[in-house]
Amino acid sequence: MRRMGEVHQLIQRHGLSGARAMATTRMERQAVDAAATILAEEESRLGITHAGFAMTSLPHKRIDDAVWKRDGNRTTLLVESGRDREGQIIGVPYGSLARLILLYLQTEAIRTHSPEVELGRSMNSWMGRMGLRSGGRTYQLVSEQARRISACRLTFFTEHRSGAERRQNGAFVQDAISLAGLADSNQPSLWQDRVRLDDGFWRSLRDHPVPVREEALRAIGTRSLAIDIYVWLAYRLHALARPTPVGWPAIHGQFGAGFRLLRQIKPTFLESLNLALAVYPEARVDVDKDGIVLHPSAPAVPKLEAQRLGLG
């Protein structure tokens, strides 16, 4: 058994340049840089995501199917693509940008205690904070994921310990998030300056919010698997009462989208886990031949900070 997330100690002992010199792969260097970013942050920005995304996830890559299904612990997520006015499939949202757009919408809704979220300048400001480059290509990618998010339908199935099943149908937003007019690559024009979360999704989000650190996700960057692992750890670790093993079959079931065989996910998962732990210094996770062991840990976001938004 070996302890993950030791990159913070390496930086403290050897400095950033020394820790980077000890890294042998690009992913290890990215983990060192991400950890250094978190250690240097003097102010933490709170992000919010739905607890359902701690147990399930969107696709990491573009898929051709009109329906996406993902199972987690007692939770199943079903995402159905919307269609355009010609009846053509628009597609299921995927990748890191879809996750970051949804993070913004959920965070702003909880922060303002309102399902109506302002776009416009706030979205541009957020894109800058998240390290997204301004430019036509970025806006086109954001616009594409926003279009998919706007059109899709989602259902969360939750199995209670009693054996009963709860089903929550809905969408992410009521109206389309329309980014258009990309002639000026630095300032997309907006068809509307606000978007409203779907009522069912908004109620469920208020009941099941998961606080995360915005700068942690910024440091992770475009690694969507590492984003999912970080959110999962932020949801689970602080609530544990004892060390909890999670076997490779369960890891493959929750995070193995795109990996047909269990053995294929192991190296990619461990790289992404190391990156997630680099931005969650309080996390205590061990790895052994059977999977990983989660240990009770301090929350990713200090309780006092979360309580300022009425969380916890």
C-alpha positions as CSV (number, residue, x, y, z in Angstrom):
1,M,0.0,0.0,0.0
2,R,1.3,3.5,-0.8
3,R,0.1,6.9,0.1
4,M,-1.0,9.2,-2.8
5,G,-0.8,13.0,-2.8
6,E,2.8,13.4,-1.4
7,V,3.6,16.1,-3.9
8,H,3.0,18.8,-1.3
9,Q,5.7,17.5,0.9
10,L,8.1,17.3,-2.0
11,I,7.5,21.0,-2.8
12,Q,7.9,22.0,0.9
13,R,11.1,20.0,1.2
14,H,12.8,20.7,-2.2
15,G,11.0,23.8,-3.5
16,L,9.0,24.0,-6.8
17,S,12.0,23.7,-9.1
18,G,13.4,20.7,-7.1
19,A,10.0,18.9,-7.1
20,R,9.6,19.5,-10.9
21,A,13.1,18.1,-11.5
22,M,12.1,14.9,-9.6
23,A,9.0,14.5,-11.8
24,T,9.5,11.9,-14.5
25,T,6.4,12.4,-16.7
26,R,4.4,15.3,-18.0
27,M,1.4,14.4,-15.7
28,E,3.7,14.3,-12.7
29,R,5.0,17.8,-13.6
30,Q,1.4,19.0,-14.0
31,A,0.6,17.6,-10.6
32,V,3.6,19.5,-9.1
33,D,2.5,22.7,-10.8
34,A,-1.1,22.3,-9.7
35,A,-0.1,21.7,-6.1
36,A,2.2,24.7,-6.1
37,T,-0.7,26.8,-7.4
38,I,-2.9,25.7,-4.5
39,L,-0.2,26.2,-1.9
40,A,0.4,29.7,-3.2
41,E,-3.3,30.7,-3.2
42,E,-4.1,33.2,-0.4
43,E,-7.8,33.4,-1.1
44,S,-10.1,30.5,-1.8
45,R,-13.1,30.9,-4.2
46,L,-16.0,28.6,-3.5
47,G,-17.5,26.5,-6.3
48,I,-20.7,24.4,-6.1
49,T,-21.7,21.3,-7.9
50,H,-24.6,18.9,-7.6
51,A,-24.0,15.8,-5.4
52,G,-25.2,13.6,-8.3
53,F,-22.0,14.6,-10.3
54,A,-19.9,13.3,-7.4
55,M,-21.3,9.8,-8.0
56,T,-21.8,9.9,-11.8
57,S,-20.4,12.0,-14.6
58,L,-20.8,13.3,-18.1
59,P,-18.8,11.7,-21.0
60,H,-15.1,12.7,-21.2
61,K,-15.2,12.7,-25.0
62,R,-17.7,13.3,-27.8
63,I,-20.1,10.4,-28.2
64,D,-22.4,9.5,-31.1
65,D,-25.2,8.1,-29.0
66,A,-28.2,10.2,-28.2
67,V,-28.4,8.8,-24.7
68,W,-25.7,8.6,-22.0
69,K,-26.0,6.4,-19.0
70,R,-23.6,6.3,-16.1
71,D,-23.9,4.3,-12.8
72,G,-22.4,5.3,-9.5
73,N,-23.0,4.2,-5.9
74,R,-26.8,4.0,-5.6
75,T,-27.1,6.6,-8.3
76,T,-27.6,6.5,-12.0
77,L,-27.4,9.5,-14.4
78,L,-29.3,9.4,-17.7
79,V,-28.6,12.3,-20.2
80,E,-30.7,12.5,-23.4
81,S,-29.6,14.7,-26.2
82,G,-31.9,17.4,-27.4
83,R,-32.8,18.0,-31.1
84,D,-32.7,21.1,-33.3
85,R,-35.7,22.5,-35.2
86,E,-34.9,20.0,-38.1
87,G,-35.1,17.1,-35.7
88,Q,-31.4,16.4,-35.8
89,I,-29.6,15.3,-32.7
90,I,-27.6,18.1,-31.0
91,G,-25.5,15.8,-28.8
92,V,-24.7,15.1,-25.2
93,P,-22.5,17.6,-23.4
94,Y,-19.0,16.3,-22.7
95,G,-15.5,17.1,-21.6
96,S,-14.0,19.7,-19.2
97,L,-15.7,22.7,-20.7
98,A,-19.2,21.2,-20.1
99,R,-18.2,20.6,-16.5
100,L,-16.8,24.1,-16.0
101,I,-19.9,25.7,-17.6
102,L,-22.2,23.7,-15.3
103,L,-19.9,24.6,-12.3
104,Y,-20.4,28.3,-13.1
105,L,-24.2,28.0,-13.4
106,Q,-24.5,26.0,-10.2
107,T,-22.1,28.2,-8.2
108,E,-23.7,31.5,-9.2
109,A,-27.2,30.1,-8.5
110,I,-26.2,29.1,-4.9
111,R,-24.2,32.2,-4.3
112,T,-27.1,34.5,-5.3
113,H,-29.8,32.3,-3.9
114,S,-31.6,32.5,-7.2
115,P,-32.1,30.1,-10.1
116,E,-31.5,33.1,-12.5
117,V,-27.8,33.3,-13.4
118,E,-26.2,36.3,-15.0
119,L,-24.0,35.7,-18.1
120,G,-22.3,38.5,-20.1
121,R,-19.5,40.1,-18.3
122,S,-19.7,37.7,-15.4
123,M,-19.1,34.7,-17.8
124,N,-16.1,36.5,-19.3
125,S,-14.7,37.2,-15.9
126,W,-15.2,33.6,-14.9
127,M,-13.5,32.3,-18.0
128,G,-10.5,34.4,-17.1
129,R,-10.5,33.1,-13.6
130,M,-10.6,29.5,-14.8
131,G,-7.6,30.1,-17.1
132,L,-9.6,29.8,-20.3
133,R,-8.0,31.7,-23.1
134,S,-10.0,34.4,-24.7
135,G,-10.4,34.0,-28.4
136,G,-12.7,32.7,-31.2
137,R,-11.8,29.1,-30.8
138,T,-12.4,29.0,-27.1
139,Y,-15.8,30.8,-27.5
140,Q,-16.8,28.4,-30.2
141,L,-16.0,25.4,-28.0
142,V,-17.9,27.0,-25.0
143,S,-20.8,27.8,-27.3
144,E,-21.0,24.3,-28.5
145,Q,-21.1,22.8,-25.0
146,A,-23.6,25.5,-23.9
147,R,-25.8,24.5,-26.8
148,R,-25.7,20.8,-25.8
149,I,-26.3,21.7,-22.1
150,S,-29.3,23.8,-23.0
151,A,-31.0,21.2,-25.1
152,C,-30.5,18.0,-23.1
153,R,-32.7,16.3,-20.6
154,L,-31.4,14.5,-17.6
155,T,-32.7,12.0,-15.0
156,F,-31.2,11.1,-11.7
157,F,-32.2,7.7,-10.3
158,T,-31.3,7.3,-6.6
159,E,-31.7,4.1,-4.7
160,H,-32.4,4.5,-1.0
161,R,-31.2,2.1,1.6
162,S,-34.8,0.9,2.1
163,G,-34.7,-0.3,-1.5
164,A,-37.0,2.4,-2.8
165,E,-36.0,4.3,-5.9
166,R,-36.3,8.0,-6.4
167,R,-36.5,9.5,-9.9
168,Q,-35.8,13.1,-10.7
169,N,-36.5,14.2,-14.3
170,G,-35.6,17.6,-15.7
171,A,-33.1,19.6,-17.6
172,F,-30.2,21.8,-16.6
173,V,-31.7,25.1,-17.8
174,Q,-35.1,26.3,-18.9
175,D,-33.9,28.4,-21.9
176,A,-31.0,28.2,-24.3
177,I,-27.6,29.6,-23.4
178,S,-26.9,31.3,-26.7
179,L,-23.5,32.6,-27.4
180,A,-23.4,34.1,-30.9
181,G,-21.8,36.8,-33.0
182,L,-18.2,35.7,-32.9
183,A,-16.8,38.3,-35.3
184,D,-15.1,39.9,-32.4
185,S,-13.3,36.9,-30.9
186,N,-12.7,38.6,-27.6
187,Q,-16.3,39.6,-26.8
188,P,-19.1,37.2,-27.9
189,S,-22.5,38.9,-28.2
190,L,-25.2,37.3,-26.1
191,W,-28.8,36.7,-27.1
192,Q,-29.7,37.0,-23.5
193,D,-27.8,38.2,-20.4
194,R,-29.4,35.7,-18.0
195,V,-30.3,32.0,-17.9
196,R,-32.6,30.3,-15.5
197,L,-31.9,26.9,-14.1
198,D,-34.6,24.3,-14.5
199,D,-36.9,24.3,-11.5
200,G,-36.4,20.7,-10.6
201,F,-32.6,20.9,-11.0
202,W,-32.5,24.1,-8.9
203,R,-34.4,22.5,-6.1
204,S,-32.3,19.3,-6.2
205,L,-29.1,21.4,-6.3
206,R,-30.2,23.4,-3.1
207,D,-30.8,20.1,-1.4
208,H,-27.6,18.4,-2.5
209,P,-24.8,20.9,-3.0
210,V,-21.1,19.9,-2.9
211,P,-18.6,22.7,-2.1
212,V,-15.4,22.6,-4.1
213,R,-12.5,25.1,-4.7
214,E,-12.7,27.0,-7.9
215,E,-9.0,27.4,-8.1
216,A,-8.5,23.7,-7.7
217,L,-10.5,23.1,-10.8
218,R,-8.6,25.8,-12.6
219,A,-5.3,24.1,-11.7
220,I,-6.6,20.8,-13.0
221,G,-7.4,22.4,-16.3
222,T,-8.8,20.3,-19.1
223,R,-8.4,16.9,-17.4
224,S,-12.1,16.0,-17.1
225,L,-11.3,12.7,-15.3
226,A,-9.3,14.5,-12.7
227,I,-12.2,17.0,-12.3
228,D,-14.6,14.1,-11.6
229,I,-12.2,12.4,-9.2
230,Y,-11.7,15.7,-7.3
231,V,-15.4,16.3,-7.0
232,W,-15.9,12.7,-5.8
233,L,-13.2,13.1,-3.1
234,A,-14.6,16.4,-2.0
235,Y,-18.0,14.8,-1.6
236,R,-16.9,11.6,0.2
237,L,-13.8,12.1,2.3
238,H,-15.0,14.5,4.9
239,A,-18.1,12.4,5.5
240,L,-16.3,9.1,6.2
241,A,-16.2,7.7,9.7
242,R,-13.5,5.0,9.0
243,P,-11.1,4.0,6.2
244,T,-13.1,2.8,3.2
245,P,-11.7,0.6,0.5
246,V,-12.9,1.1,-3.1
247,G,-12.1,-1.8,-5.5
248,W,-11.0,-1.6,-9.1
249,P,-14.4,-2.9,-10.4
250,A,-16.2,-0.1,-8.6
251,I,-13.7,2.5,-9.9
252,H,-14.1,1.1,-13.4
253,G,-17.9,1.3,-13.1
254,Q,-18.0,4.9,-12.0
255,F,-15.0,6.4,-13.9
256,G,-14.3,3.9,-16.7
257,A,-16.3,5.5,-19.5
258,G,-14.2,4.8,-22.7
259,F,-12.3,2.0,-21.0
260,R,-13.7,-1.4,-22.1
261,L,-11.4,-3.4,-19.8
262,L,-10.8,-2.9,-16.1
263,R,-7.1,-3.1,-16.5
264,Q,-7.1,-0.3,-19.1
265,I,-8.3,2.3,-16.7
266,K,-5.7,1.7,-13.9
267,P,-2.8,3.9,-15.1
268,T,-5.0,6.7,-16.4
269,F,-7.0,6.7,-13.2
270,L,-3.9,6.8,-11.0
271,E,-2.5,9.7,-12.9
272,S,-5.7,11.6,-12.7
273,L,-6.1,10.7,-9.0
274,N,-2.6,12.1,-8.3
275,L,-3.6,15.4,-10.0
276,A,-6.8,15.6,-8.0
277,L,-4.9,15.0,-4.8
278,A,-2.4,17.7,-5.8
279,V,-5.2,20.3,-5.5
280,Y,-6.8,18.7,-2.4
281,P,-3.9,18.7,0.1
282,E,-6.1,17.6,3.0
283,A,-7.1,14.4,1.2
284,R,-5.8,11.1,2.5
285,V,-5.9,8.3,0.0
286,D,-3.9,5.1,-0.3
287,V,-3.4,2.8,-3.3
288,D,-3.1,-1.0,-3.1
289,K,-3.4,-3.9,-5.5
290,D,-7.2,-4.2,-5.0
291,G,-7.9,-0.5,-5.6
292,I,-7.7,2.5,-3.3
293,V,-8.5,3.2,0.4
294,L,-10.3,6.5,1.3
295,H,-9.5,7.9,4.8
296,P,-11.5,10.4,6.8
297,S,-10.1,13.8,5.8
298,A,-10.7,17.5,6.3
299,P,-13.2,18.9,3.7
300,A,-11.9,20.4,0.5
301,V,-13.6,23.7,1.4
302,P,-13.3,24.8,5.1
303,K,-16.7,24.5,6.9
304,L,-16.8,28.2,7.9
305,E,-16.4,29.2,4.3
306,A,-19.2,26.9,3.1
307,Q,-21.4,28.1,6.0
308,R,-21.2,31.7,4.7
309,L,-23.4,30.5,1.8
310,G,-25.7,28.6,4.1
311,L,-24.1,25.2,3.2
312,G,-23.7,22.8,6.1
